[in-house]
Amino acid sequence: MFTIPEQFSNVAKTNLEAQLSLLTNLTSKAFESMEKVVDLNLNVAKASLEDSSIAARQLLSAKDPQEFFSLTAAQAQPTAAKAIAYGRHLAGIATSVQAELTRTAEEQIAETGRKFSALVDDVSKSAPAGSENVIAMFKSAIGNANAGYEQFSRTTKQAVEVMEANMNSAVSQFSQATEKTASRARK
């Protein structure tokens, strides 16, 4: 049978290992997301360079100011559509990373909480008489910590949902403004 200090030492060691594992997983996910953002930006930069070159050649070939302005207006719509697509893709990366980080953290915290609860239960079985209040305090602290984390998790998810809704609204408004501007320029 383990003594109480040995049990706490084992739990502390296990908890440290779990925290290192969580940190490693979160760091890995963060690097994966950065790779996606870098890839997206490189692809957008290449496409933008090609599009700019084509657009410049078209504008330089304009025979009169009317044709120049007509070409400029015609190029505005596809450029805006690409900007909108970029924003959506970037938001998609951010959303998926946030979901993955949240899931990983929730799993780790739940596992750590489960192990700590098991330790408290084990310790309470072999605890000396009169320590019930201390054990109850530990259990209460665990319950409060779990409730606080659950509230934090819900609040974070709500904030992400609001951010996504705001992003979609901004993209929609930008798209409508671009369409109006392009239609005015054609007239």
N, CA and C of each residue as an Amber inpcrd file, in Angstrom:
protein
   561
   0.8370000  -1.1780000   0.0000000   0.0000000   0.0000000   0.0000000
   0.8830000   1.2430000   0.0000000   0.4760000   2.2340000  -0.8010000
   1.2250000   3.4820000  -0.8930000   0.8940000   4.3780000   0.2850000
   1.8530000   5.1600000   0.6530000   1.5770000   6.1830000   1.6510000
   1.0320000   7.4020000   0.9310000   0.4410000   8.2910000   1.6920000
  -0.1700000   9.4790000   1.0840000   0.8640000  10.3250000   0.3340000
   2.0530000  10.5850000   0.8980000   3.0390000  11.3710000   0.1280000
   3.4340000  10.7000000  -1.1860000   3.5680000   9.3670000  -1.1690000
   3.9110000   8.6620000  -2.4080000   2.7790000   8.7900000  -3.4290000
   1.5410000   8.7160000  -2.9690000   0.4040000   8.8550000  -3.8770000
   0.4000000  10.2480000  -4.5120000   0.6100000  11.2790000  -3.6910000
   0.6460000  12.6350000  -4.2290000   1.8290000  12.8130000  -5.1880000
   2.9570000  12.2030000  -4.8580000   4.1280000  12.2860000  -5.7310000
   3.8390000  11.6360000  -7.0830000   3.2030000  10.4600000  -7.0490000
   2.8520000   9.7830000  -8.3070000   1.8590000  10.6030000  -9.1270000
   0.9010000  11.1830000  -8.4390000  -0.0880000  12.0120000  -9.1420000
   0.5780000  13.2580000  -9.7200000   1.4710000  13.8680000  -8.9510000
   2.1720000  15.0610000  -9.4350000   2.9930000  14.7190000 -10.6790000
   3.6670000  13.5750000 -10.6340000   4.4600000  13.1340000 -11.7900000
   3.5480000  12.8850000 -12.9890000   2.4630000  12.1970000 -12.7730000
   1.5120000  11.9200000 -13.8510000   0.9210000  13.2120000 -14.3910000
   0.6040000  14.1430000 -13.5010000   0.0440000  15.4250000 -13.9080000
   1.0490000  16.2100000 -14.7430000   2.3210000  16.2090000 -14.3360000
   3.3600000  16.9100000 -15.0980000   3.5050000  16.2870000 -16.4800000
   3.5020000  14.9700000 -16.5420000   3.5890000  14.2890000 -17.8340000
   2.3870000  14.6390000 -18.7130000   1.2080000  14.7130000 -18.1150000
   0.0010000  15.0620000 -18.8630000   0.0820000  16.4980000 -19.3720000
   0.6130000  17.3910000 -18.5350000   0.7460000  18.7850000 -18.9630000
   1.7500000  18.9180000 -20.1090000   2.8460000  18.1840000 -20.0140000
   3.8260000  18.2010000 -21.1090000   3.2240000  17.6380000 -22.3870000
   2.4440000  16.5900000 -22.2430000   1.7700000  16.0110000 -23.4060000
   0.7860000  17.0020000 -24.0220000   0.0220000  17.6750000 -23.1630000
  -0.9200000  18.6790000 -23.6420000  -0.1860000  19.8040000 -24.3520000
   0.8830000  20.2940000 -23.7550000   1.6560000  21.3690000 -24.3580000
   2.2250000  20.9410000 -25.7060000   2.7180000  19.7270000 -25.7800000
   3.2490000  19.2040000 -27.0430000   2.1480000  19.1330000 -28.0930000
   0.9870000  18.6120000 -27.7130000  -0.1310000  18.5050000 -28.6540000
  -0.5950000  19.8830000 -29.1210000  -0.7300000  20.8200000 -28.1970000
  -1.1870000  22.1600000 -28.5590000  -0.1650000  22.8550000 -29.4570000
   1.1060000  22.7000000 -29.1460000   2.1520000  23.3030000 -29.9760000
   2.1430000  22.6960000 -31.3710000   1.9810000  21.4030000 -31.4460000
   1.9110000  20.7230000 -32.7420000   0.7360000  21.2380000 -33.5670000
  -0.4230000  21.3740000 -32.9300000  -1.6060000  21.8920000 -33.6300000
  -1.3820000  23.3340000 -34.0860000  -0.7230000  24.1320000 -33.2470000
  -0.4530000  25.5310000 -33.6150000   0.4780000  25.5930000 -34.8220000
   1.5000000  24.7480000 -34.8470000   2.3960000  24.7360000 -36.0010000
   1.6880000  24.2460000 -37.2560000   0.8300000  23.2570000 -37.1160000
   0.0640000  22.7830000 -38.2720000  -0.8040000  23.9010000 -38.8380000
  -1.4320000  24.6610000 -37.9580000  -2.2760000  25.7590000 -38.4320000
  -1.4380000  26.8440000 -39.0940000  -0.2730000  27.1240000 -38.5350000
   0.6040000  28.1250000 -39.1550000   1.0590000  27.6610000 -40.5310000
   1.3260000  26.3680000 -40.6780000   1.6890000  25.8320000 -41.9890000
   0.5520000  26.0530000 -42.9900000  -0.6660000  25.8300000 -42.5470000
  -1.8190000  26.0440000 -43.4280000  -1.9420000  27.5100000 -43.8280000
  -1.7350000  28.4080000 -42.8760000  -1.8360000  29.8410000 -43.1670000
  -0.7150000  30.2570000 -44.1210000   0.4950000  29.7570000 -43.8910000
   1.6160000  30.0850000 -44.7760000   1.3530000  29.5600000 -46.1820000
   0.8740000  28.3130000 -46.2890000   0.5440000  27.7530000 -47.6020000
  -0.5290000  28.5890000 -48.3000000  -1.5610000  28.9550000 -47.5580000
  -2.6190000  29.7930000 -48.1260000  -2.0450000  31.1140000 -48.6180000
  -1.2350000  31.7560000 -47.8030000  -0.6630000  33.0440000 -48.1880000
   0.2670000  32.9340000 -49.3960000   1.0460000  31.8670000 -49.4600000
   1.9160000  31.6650000 -50.6230000   1.0970000  31.4700000 -51.8970000
   0.0500000  30.6640000 -51.8030000  -0.8030000  30.4400000 -52.9710000
  -1.4960000  31.7270000 -53.4030000  -1.9770000  32.4990000 -52.4410000
  -2.6350000  33.7620000 -52.7460000  -1.6360000  34.7450000 -53.3590000
  -0.4190000  34.7790000 -52.8280000   0.6010000  35.6880000 -53.3680000
   0.9440000  35.3250000 -54.8100000   1.1050000  34.0380000 -55.0990000
   1.3950000  33.6010000 -56.4710000   0.2610000  33.9810000 -57.4130000
  -0.9580000  33.6640000 -57.0040000  -2.1220000  33.9710000 -57.8440000
  -2.2690000  35.4770000 -58.0240000  -2.0340000  36.2310000 -56.9750000
  -2.1470000  37.6890000 -57.0460000  -1.1100000  38.2690000 -57.9980000
   0.0880000  37.7500000 -57.9740000   1.1380000  38.2140000 -58.8790000
   0.7540000  37.9430000 -60.3310000   0.2550000  36.7520000 -60.5840000
  -0.1760000  36.4050000 -61.9380000  -1.3430000  37.2860000 -62.3790000
  -2.3250000  37.4620000 -61.5060000  -3.4880000  38.2900000 -61.8260000
  -3.0880000  39.7400000 -62.0630000  -2.1780000  40.2410000 -61.2480000
  -1.7360000  41.6310000 -61.4030000  -1.0220000  41.8330000 -62.7400000
  -0.2330000  40.8660000 -63.1180000   0.4820000  40.9500000 -64.3940000
  -0.4960000  40.9680000 -65.5680000  -1.4770000  40.1010000 -65.5190000
  -2.4950000  40.0450000 -66.5790000  -3.2970000  41.3440000 -66.6080000
  -3.6980000  41.8120000 -65.4380000  -4.4790000  43.0460000 -65.3450000
  -3.6840000  44.2360000 -65.8750000  -2.4140000  44.3030000 -65.5280000
  -1.5780000  45.4230000 -65.9960000  -1.4650000  45.4050000 -67.5140000
  -1.2770000  44.2200000 -68.1040000  -1.2050000  44.1270000 -69.5760000
  -2.5100000  44.5790000 -70.2160000  -3.6380000  44.1630000 -69.6220000
  -4.9340000  44.5710000 -70.1620000  -5.1130000  46.0790000 -70.0660000
  -4.7740000  46.6500000 -68.9360000  -4.9350000  48.0940000 -68.7620000
  -4.0120000  48.8780000 -69.6900000  -2.8200000  48.3700000 -69.9070000
  -1.8890000  49.0490000 -70.8100000  -2.3280000  48.9560000 -72.2670000
  -3.1320000  47.9580000 -72.5740000  -3.6000000  47.8050000 -73.9610000
  -4.8740000  48.6000000 -74.2360000  -5.3980000  49.2840000 -73.2310000
  -6.6210000  50.0800000 -73.4260000  -6.3520000  51.1900000 -74.4390000
  -7.3190000  51.3650000 -75.3470000  -7.1480000  52.3380000 -76.4280000
  -7.6400000  53.7350000 -76.0500000  -8.5370000  53.8040000 -75.0780000
  -9.0540000  55.1080000 -74.6690000  -9.4410000  55.0560000 -73.1860000
  -9.7000000  56.2120000 -72.5750000 -10.0430000  56.2380000 -71.1450000
 -11.2900000  55.4130000 -70.8010000 -12.2840000  55.4100000 -71.6860000
 -13.5060000  54.6420000 -71.4370000 -13.1900000  53.1530000 -71.3110000
 -12.3730000  52.6360000 -72.2070000 -11.9940000  51.2260000 -72.1520000
 -11.1590000  50.9410000 -70.8960000 -10.2970000  51.8750000 -70.5400000
  -9.4730000  51.7360000 -69.3390000 -10.3570000  51.6010000 -68.0970000
 -11.3320000  52.4950000 -67.9460000 -12.2190000  52.4440000 -66.7840000
 -13.1240000  51.2160000 -66.8210000 -13.5160000  50.8130000 -67.9960000
 -14.3380000  49.6070000 -68.1440000 -13.5490000  48.3660000 -67.6950000
 -12.2770000  48.2920000 -68.1130000 -11.4330000  47.1670000 -67.7030000
 -11.1890000  47.1900000 -66.1950000 -10.9890000  48.3790000 -65.6480000
 -10.7780000  48.5090000 -64.2060000 -11.9980000  48.0070000 -63.4310000
 -13.1770000  48.3910000 -63.8730000 -14.4090000  47.9560000 -63.2150000
 -14.5870000  46.4440000 -63.3460000 -14.2530000  45.9030000 -64.4970000
 -14.4040000  44.4660000 -64.7200000 -13.4580000  43.6660000 -63.8180000
 -12.3180000  44.2460000 -63.5060000 -11.3450000  43.5350000 -62.6720000
 -11.6810000  43.6230000 -61.1810000 -12.4930000  44.5790000 -60.8050000
 -12.8130000  44.7710000 -59.3820000 -13.5990000  43.5950000 -58.8080000
 -14.5620000  43.0950000 -59.5340000 -15.4110000  42.0090000 -59.0380000
 -14.6170000  40.7260000 -58.7550000 -13.8050000  40.2340000 -59.7080000
 -13.0460000  39.0170000 -59.3980000 -12.0390000  39.2180000 -58.2590000
 -11.4670000  40.4010000 -58.1770000 -10.5190000  40.6780000 -57.0990000
 -11.2250000  40.6430000 -55.7580000 -12.3920000  41.2360000 -55.6840000
 -13.1620000  41.2210000 -54.4360000 -13.5850000  39.7960000 -54.0830000
 -13.9890000  39.0290000 -55.0710000 -14.3930000  37.6420000 -54.8200000
 -13.2200000  36.8330000 -54.2720000 -12.0380000  37.0840000 -54.7890000
 -10.8550000  36.3700000 -54.2920000 -10.5240000  36.7940000 -52.8630000
 -10.6910000  38.0630000 -52.5720000 -10.4460000  38.5470000 -51.2040000
 -11.4410000  37.9090000 -50.2340000 -12.6750000  37.8000000 -50.6590000
 -13.7060000  37.1670000 -49.8210000 -13.3810000  35.6910000 -49.6000000
 -12.9880000  35.0070000 -50.6700000 -12.6390000  33.5900000 -50.5530000
 -11.4370000  33.4030000 -49.6170000 -10.4760000  34.3060000 -49.7120000
  -9.3040000  34.2490000 -48.8300000  -9.7430000  34.4040000 -47.3730000
 -10.5810000  35.3850000 -47.1140000 -11.0610000  35.6170000 -45.7440000
 -11.8070000  34.4160000 -45.2000000 -12.6350000  33.8170000 -46.0260000
 -13.3810000  32.6240000 -45.5850000 -12.4540000  31.4560000 -45.3040000
 -11.4680000  31.2760000 -46.1840000 -10.5220000  30.1750000 -45.9930000
  -9.7180000  30.3860000 -44.7070000  -9.2820000  31.6070000 -44.4920000
  -8.5270000  31.9310000 -43.2840000  -9.3900000  31.7200000 -42.0400000
 -10.6350000  32.1410000 -42.0970000 -11.5550000  31.9380000 -40.9670000
 -11.7920000  30.4440000 -40.7410000 -11.8740000  29.6790000 -41.8130000
 -12.0420000  28.2290000 -41.6810000 -10.8570000  27.5800000 -40.9840000
  -9.6530000  28.0220000 -41.3290000  -8.4580000  27.4980000 -40.6670000
  -8.5010000  27.8440000 -39.1810000  -8.8150000  29.0880000 -38.8840000
  -8.8520000  29.5280000 -37.4820000  -9.9050000  28.7580000 -36.6890000
 -11.0600000  28.5510000 -37.2850000 -12.1400000  27.8320000 -36.6050000
 -11.7630000  26.3810000 -36.3440000 -11.1780000  25.7190000 -37.3470000
 -10.8180000  24.3090000 -37.1570000  -9.7030000  24.1600000 -36.1280000
  -8.7610000  25.0870000 -36.1250000  -7.6830000  25.0300000 -35.1350000
  -8.2420000  25.2540000 -33.7390000  -9.1260000  26.2330000 -33.6040000
  -9.7170000  26.5090000 -32.2930000 -10.4740000  25.2860000 -31.7970000
 -11.2260000  24.6470000 -32.6830000 -11.9900000  23.4590000 -32.2900000
 -11.0550000  22.3290000 -31.8670000  -9.9840000  22.1400000 -32.5980000
  -9.0330000  21.0750000 -32.2740000  -8.3050000  21.3600000 -30.9580000
  -7.9010000  22.6070000 -30.7600000  -7.2310000  22.9630000 -29.5080000
  -8.1780000  22.7890000 -28.3190000  -9.4110000  23.2030000 -28.4970000
 -10.4030000  23.0630000 -27.4250000 -10.6410000  21.5960000 -27.1040000
 -10.8000000  20.7790000 -28.1340000 -11.0380000  19.3550000 -27.9360000
  -9.8640000  18.7070000 -27.2040000  -8.6500000  19.0200000 -27.6350000
  -7.4570000  18.4500000 -27.0080000  -7.3590000  18.8710000 -25.5430000
  -7.5890000  20.1480000 -25.2810000  -7.5140000  20.6480000 -23.9040000
  -8.6140000  20.0270000 -23.0390000  -9.8200000  19.9120000 -23.5790000
 -10.9200000  19.3250000 -22.8150000 -10.6140000  17.8760000 -22.4460000
 -10.0820000  17.1190000 -23.3970000  -9.7550000  15.7200000 -23.1170000
  -8.6980000  15.6140000 -22.0240000  -7.6710000  16.4600000 -22.1290000
  -6.5880000  16.4040000 -21.1530000  -7.0680000  16.8280000 -19.7720000
  -7.8480000  17.8740000 -19.7200000  -8.3500000  18.3580000 -18.4290000
  -9.2850000  17.3330000 -17.8000000 -10.1200000  16.7120000 -18.6130000
 -11.0220000  15.6800000 -18.0850000 -10.2240000  14.5020000 -17.5300000
  -9.1870000  14.0990000 -18.2370000  -8.3600000  12.9760000 -17.7790000
  -7.6310000  13.3370000 -16.4790000  -7.0810000  14.5320000 -16.4250000
  -6.3980000  14.9670000 -15.2040000  -7.3760000  15.0530000 -14.0370000
  -8.5510000  15.5830000 -14.2730000  -9.5730000  15.6600000 -13.2320000
  -9.9880000  14.2920000 -12.7390000 -10.1170000  13.3610000 -13.6750000
 -10.4810000  11.9920000 -13.3050000  -9.3990000  11.3640000 -12.4270000
  -8.1420000  11.5440000 -12.8010000  -7.0390000  10.9750000 -12.0230000
  -6.9650000  11.6120000 -10.6370000  -7.1680000  12.9180000 -10.5890000
  -7.1000000  13.5890000  -9.2900000  -8.2560000  13.1420000  -8.3990000
  -9.4230000  12.9920000  -8.9790000 -10.5760000  12.5040000  -8.2020000
 -10.3140000  11.1000000  -7.6840000  -9.7030000  10.2580000  -8.5150000
  -9.3740000   8.9020000  -8.0830000  -8.3710000   8.9360000  -6.9400000
  -7.4030000   9.8580000  -7.0150000  -6.4290000   9.9820000  -5.9340000
  -7.1190000  10.3950000  -4.6400000  -7.9940000  11.3910000  -4.7270000
  -8.6970000  11.8490000  -3.5260000  -9.5200000  10.7040000  -2.9480000
 -10.1720000   9.9250000  -3.7990000 -10.9470000   8.7850000  -3.3130000
 -10.0430000   7.7560000  -2.6330000  -8.8740000   7.4830000  -3.2480000
  -7.9390000   6.5250000  -2.6480000  -7.4160000   7.0240000  -1.3140000
  -7.0620000   8.2990000  -1.2800000  -6.5320000   8.8720000  -0.0480000
  -7.6020000   8.8620000   1.0380000  -8.8470000   9.1500000   0.6390000
  -9.9140000   9.1960000   1.6440000 -10.1660000   7.8290000   2.2790000
  -9.8940000   6.7750000   1.5400000 -10.0950000   5.4270000   2.0910000
  -9.0850000   5.1160000   3.1990000  -7.8730000   5.6460000   3.0330000
  -6.8450000   5.3420000   4.0330000  -6.5270000   6.5430000   4.9200000
  -7.3410000   7.5760000   4.8250000  -7.0960000   8.7890000   5.6200000
  -7.4610000   8.5430000   7.0720000  -6.7490000   9.2080000   7.9460000
  -7.0640000   9.0480000   9.3650000  -8.4190000   9.6670000   9.7000000
  -8.9700000   9.2200000  10.7690000 -10.2620000   9.7470000  11.2160000
 -10.1520000  11.2440000  11.4590000 -11.1930000  11.9770000  11.1290000
 -11.2070000  13.4160000  11.3340000 -10.7500000  14.2040000  10.1150000
 -10.3220000  13.5390000   9.0460000  -9.8550000  14.2580000   7.8530000
 -10.9540000  14.3920000   6.7930000 -12.1760000  14.0420000   7.1650000
 -13.2820000  14.0980000   6.2120000 -13.4970000  15.5140000   5.6810000
 -13.3230000  16.5160000   6.5370000 -13.5280000  17.9050000   6.0960000
 -12.5020000  18.3170000   5.0400000 -11.2700000  17.8920000   5.2160000
 -10.2160000  18.2110000   4.2410000 -10.5260000  17.5260000   2.9080000
 -10.9230000  16.2820000   2.9780000 -11.2520000  15.5390000   1.7560000
 -12.4630000  16.1640000   1.0680000 -13.4460000  16.5500000   1.8270000
 -14.6200000  17.2160000   1.2540000 -14.2160000  18.5340000   0.6020000
 -13.2610000  19.2320000   1.2200000 -12.7810000  20.4870000   0.6420000
 -12.0910000  20.2270000  -0.7000000 -11.2680000  19.1870000  -0.7630000
 -10.6170000  18.8350000  -2.0160000 -11.6420000  18.5070000  -3.0880000
 -12.6230000  17.7040000  -2.7210000 -13.6580000  17.3270000  -3.6910000
 -14.4320000  18.5550000  -4.1540000 -14.7180000  19.4560000  -3.2400000
 -15.4150000  20.6920000  -3.5920000 -14.5600000  21.5420000  -4.5270000
 -13.2680000  21.6160000  -4.2360000 -12.3560000  22.3900000  -5.0940000
 -12.3060000  21.8030000  -6.4970000 -12.2720000  20.4950000  -6.5860000
 -12.2660000  19.8340000  -7.9030000 -13.5580000  20.1470000  -8.6460000
 -14.6720000  20.0370000  -7.9500000 -15.9610000  20.3410000  -8.5740000
 -16.0300000  21.7820000  -9.0450000 -15.5490000  22.7040000  -8.2180000
 -15.5570000  24.1180000  -8.6050000 -14.6360000  24.3830000  -9.7940000
 -13.4700000  23.7520000  -9.8000000 -12.5430000  23.9260000 -10.9200000
 -13.1540000  23.3930000 -12.2100000 -13.7880000  22.2310000 -12.1150000
 -14.4290000  21.6670000 -13.3120000 -15.5720000  22.5580000 -13.7990000
 -16.3610000  23.0840000 -12.8770000 -17.4590000  23.9780000 -13.2620000
 -16.9190000  25.2520000 -13.8940000 -15.8490000  25.7840000 -13.3390000
 -15.2280000  26.9860000 -13.9030000 -14.6890000  26.7310000 -15.2940000
 -14.0550000  25.5900000 -15.4850000 -13.5400000  25.2560000 -16.8080000
 -14.6790000  25.0800000 -17.8070000 -15.7380000  24.4150000 -17.4020000
 -16.8810000  24.2310000 -18.3030000 -17.4800000  25.5750000 -18.7010000
 -17.5860000  26.5070000 -17.7610000 -18.1020000  27.8450000 -18.0770000
 -17.1510000  28.5670000 -19.0380000 -15.8590000  28.4630000 -18.7800000
 -14.8620000  29.0730000 -19.6650000 -14.9660000  28.4780000 -21.0660000
 -15.1190000  27.1830000 -21.1430000 -15.2310000  26.4960000 -22.4320000
 -16.4730000  26.9620000 -23.1880000 -17.6140000  27.0670000 -22.4900000
 -18.8430000  27.5350000 -23.1360000 -18.6840000  28.9740000 -23.6290000
 -18.0770000  29.8020000 -22.8060000 -17.8780000  31.2040000 -23.1820000
 -16.9590000  31.3120000 -24.3980000 -15.9170000  30.5120000 -24.4320000
 -14.9980000  30.5160000 -25.5710000 -15.7180000  30.0860000 -26.8400000
 -16.5220000  29.0470000 -26.7430000 -17.2590000  28.5790000 -27.9160000
 -18.2310000  29.6450000 -28.4020000 -18.8900000  30.3240000 -27.4860000
 -19.8130000  31.3970000 -27.8720000 -19.0550000  32.5350000 -28.5430000
 -17.8910000  32.8720000 -28.0290000 -17.0900000  33.9480000 -28.6230000
 -16.6650000  33.5800000 -30.0400000 -16.3020000  32.3320000 -30.2560000
 -15.9110000  31.8840000 -31.5930000 -17.1060000  31.9440000 -32.5350000
 -18.2690000  31.5330000 -32.0570000 -19.4710000  31.6000000 -32.8870000
 -19.8010000  33.0410000 -33.2730000 -19.6630000  33.9660000 -32.3210000
 -19.9110000  35.3790000 -32.6080000 -18.8930000  35.8950000 -33.6190000
 -17.6300000  35.5070000 -33.4510000 -16.5900000  35.9270000 -34.3880000
 -16.9020000  35.4170000 -35.8000000 -17.3150000  34.1630000 -35.9130000
 -17.6610000  33.6000000 -37.2200000 -18.8440000  34.3450000 -37.8320000
 -19.8590000  34.6400000 -37.0290000 -21.0280000  35.3640000 -37.5250000
 -20.6280000  36.7610000 -37.9870000 -19.7860000  37.4350000 -37.2170000
 -19.3210000  38.7670000 -37.6140000 -18.4990000  38.7130000 -38.8950000
 -17.6630000  37.6890000 -39.0170000 -16.8520000  37.5300000 -40.2300000
 -17.7530000  37.2950000 -41.4310000 -18.7470000  36.4360000 -41.2880000
 -19.6660000  36.1710000 -42.3940000 -20.4550000  37.4240000 -42.7580000
 -20.8630000  38.1870000 -41.7650000 -21.5890000  39.4290000 -42.0180000
 -20.7010000  40.4380000 -42.7430000 -19.4660000  40.5650000 -42.2950000
 -18.5380000  41.5030000 -42.9390000 -18.2600000  41.0930000 -44.3790000
 -18.0740000  39.8120000 -44.6030000 -17.8300000  39.3150000 -45.9650000
 -19.0430000  39.5940000 -46.8440000 -20.2300000  39.3660000 -46.3080000
 -21.4590000  39.6180000 -47.0680000 -21.5940000  41.0980000 -47.4090000
 -21.3480000  41.9640000 -46.4390000 -21.4420000  43.4000000 -46.6880000
 -20.3850000  43.8570000 -47.6870000 -19.1850000  43.3330000 -47.5690000
 -18.1140000  43.6720000 -48.5040000 -18.4800000  43.2200000 -49.9090000
 -19.0460000  42.0380000 -50.0120000 -19.4440000  41.4980000 -51.3120000
 -20.5330000  42.3600000 -51.9450000 -21.5190000  42.7630000 -51.1560000
 -22.5940000  43.6210000 -51.6740000 -22.0510000  44.9720000 -52.1150000
 -21.1650000  45.5460000 -51.3350000 -20.5870000  46.8470000 -51.6950000
 -19.7710000  46.7310000 -52.9650000 -19.0510000  45.6560000 -53.1220000
 -18.2470000  45.4450000 -54.3170000 -19.1320000  45.3040000 -55.5420000
 -20.2170000  44.5540000 -55.4030000 -21.1400000  44.3860000 -56.5260000
 -21.7490000  45.7250000 -56.9310000 -22.1500000  46.5400000 -55.9580000
 -22.7150000  47.8580000 -56.2640000 -21.6940000  48.7340000 -56.9690000
 -20.4630000  48.7320000 -56.4700000 -19.4130000  49.5410000 -57.0740000
 -19.1170000  49.0850000 -58.4960000 -19.0640000  47.7860000 -58.6820000
 -18.7770000  47.2550000 -60.0170000 -19.9170000  47.5930000 -60.9810000
 -21.1570000  47.5020000 -60.5170000 -22.2920000  47.8000000 -61.4110000
 -22.3270000  49.2850000 -61.7460000 -21.9750000  50.1460000 -60.8130000
 -21.9100000  51.5890000 -61.0800000 -20.8050000  51.9160000 -62.0810000
 -19.6940000  51.2220000 -61.9470000 -18.5600000  51.4820000 -62.8320000
 -18.8580000  51.0370000 -64.2560000 -19.7000000  50.0330000 -64.4170000
 -20.0480000  49.5480000 -65.7660000 -20.9290000  50.5320000 -66.4980000
 -21.6960000  51.3420000 -65.7390000 -22.6400000  52.2660000 -66.3580000
 -21.9230000  53.4180000 -66.9120000
